Amino acid sequence: MPMNFAAIEIGSNAVRMIVGGLVDSCELRVLERWSAHLRLGDSVFEHGMVPENIFQQL
């Protein structure tokens, strides 16, 4: 049975995700990549929170 893995990174400017599958027990093959440049840090530093409209973009 194939094993798939995902990693999500939430930074101050972007959110990134990568999905990979384990091939032959020793190789990770990338199945999907996704990123969105949302500039999260600007809102957090200015208002202390992430606005609802930014969450809607995810």
C-alpha positions in Angstrom: 0.0 0.0 0.0 1.5 3.4 -1.0 2.2 5.9 1.8 1.5 9.6 1.2 2.8 12.5 3.3 2.1 16.2 3.5 3.9 19.1 5.0 2.4 22.6 5.6 4.5 25.6 6.4 2.9 28.8 7.6 5.3 31.8 7.4 4.9 35.5 7.8 4.4 36.1 4.0 3.2 32.8 2.6 1.6 29.4 3.2 3.1 26.4 1.4 2.1 22.8 1.2 3.8 19.8 -0.4 2.4 16.3 -0.8 4.6 13.4 -1.6 4.3 9.6 -1.9 6.9 7.0 -0.8 8.1 5.0 -3.7 10.0 1.7 -3.2 10.4 2.4 0.5 13.3 4.8 -0.1 12.3 7.6 -2.6 9.8 10.4 -1.9 8.1 11.5 -5.1 6.4 15.0 -5.1 2.7 14.6 -6.0 1.4 18.2 -5.5 2.8 21.6 -4.5 0.7 24.6 -3.5 1.5 28.1 -2.2 -0.3 31.3 -1.5 1.4 34.6 -0.8 -0.9 36.2 1.8 1.5 38.5 3.7 0.2 37.2 7.1 2.9 39.1 9.0 1.6 42.6 8.0 -1.8 42.0 9.6 -0.5 40.3 12.7 2.2 42.9 13.4 -0.3 45.8 12.8 -3.5 44.4 14.3 -2.3 41.4 16.5 -4.4 38.9 14.5 -5.0 37.5 11.0 -8.2 39.0 9.5 -11.1 36.8 8.3 -10.6 37.7 4.7 -7.1 36.2 4.7 -8.5 32.9 6.1 -11.0 32.9 3.2 -8.1 32.9 0.7 -6.8 29.6 2.1 
